[in-house]
Amino acid sequence: MKLNITETVLRDANQSLIATRLSFDQFENALELLDKAGYYSLECWGGATFDSCLRFLGEDPWERLRKIRKICKNTKLQMLLRGQNLLGYKHYPDDVVRAFVRKSVENGIDIIRVFDALNDLRNIEVAVDEALKAGAHVSGTLCYTTSPIHNLDMFVELGKKLEAMGCHSICVKDMAGIMTPKAAFELVSALKKNVSLPIVVHTHSTTGLGAMTLLKAVEAGADVIDCAISCFSGGTSQPPTESMYYTFSEMGYETGLNPEVLKQINDYFKPIQKEALASGLLNPIVMNTDTDALTYQVPGGMLSNLVSQLKAQNALDRLPEVLAEVPRVREDLGYPPLVTPSSQMVGVQAATNVLVGERYKNVSKEIKAYLHGEYGTAPGKVNEELRARVLEGVEPVTCRFADLLEPGLEKAKAEIGDLAKSEEDVLSYVAFPQVAEKFFNAREEKLRNTAKYSISAIEE
Ligand code: CO
């Protein structure tokens, strides 16, 4: 029996534990080891890494990808893509999505995991199509959630549609760590029965279920699981790579991993973890088990946002009311999975409803956009009375929202002008305009300084 293991230390573990602040310089010397370990793939790009490179680390994300590719010659490089949102938080026009996907593959990505927060597959079809054309392995993703309308049949239907779209594998993405071992067993079994693609399972250890969930998923036939090297595992991150390796090797699974190299990788990252703990970048709380997500059926990140929002308004005592309001708001919105950005939208609206003392007296512009159809179609029925009141006579969008967007690439090229040195730069600018422009300016400045120094050196 074969079991493939993906290592997430460079992306999801990095994002979940230390706010994606791992710089290339910090992990450069681990890349040879990571390439040698025998992983199925290295999740190393996409998600929040792109934004973080430009905004906080002063790194060109495309250059980071090329540098990883240069060292990791044997292991598949993997990225996470939010469908029509790419790596940002709004929908981009199709020409931008296509160019971004093409450039990602050109710069070294082998596997693209594509998802949409609402599981509205129209929002991933362009990215999937372009990734297939570019020759990447496309992992079509379903966002796992629980609600009165989400059931096995619904997920199996999504799986079949992903297969029909031409995806090469199906990823079950449990971003909140709420998928129980039994639910994972049933879901993977049902997918295995109804689609012929490999099944990838992604979960988080947040609620303490992660490792058990992976065990039952593999017993049900999952082909790939996501793990993080032990010193960057647990809590809001993934279950530990080494523990999973020992568990499944003993059970007779062939993972292809070399335990000695895994030990070396962990030894490499240990001082980085220690330093992050010392600086406060890594808050020990996120490494703990937090079962609140199971009690309240909201993801951990959403709960901590609610707490800080209420604290800021001196209303922490209203938390139980807000938590009771969350499922009602979610019902009104047709049960969106609680993942960025819907988790934030639902949380803020629930708190507003409680604090104002009248439901939907104030409605956030994000909820307006959602009810207008700008994020796609809700999984369930939206409260139509609420929608009509909020939209004030404006008809909701029923087509794919990106169909209404003008092409964006040429316009962006003209806007950014000489500051962009490549098509990759233009794409960085389209994705995060202000942040990218600031980054380009800083880069120019650096170049000018280097030039000055080299001239003075010649004159000496
Ligand atoms: Co994740």
Residues whose N, C-alpha, C, O or C-beta is under 5 A from the ligand:
A	BS01	CO	D12 M175
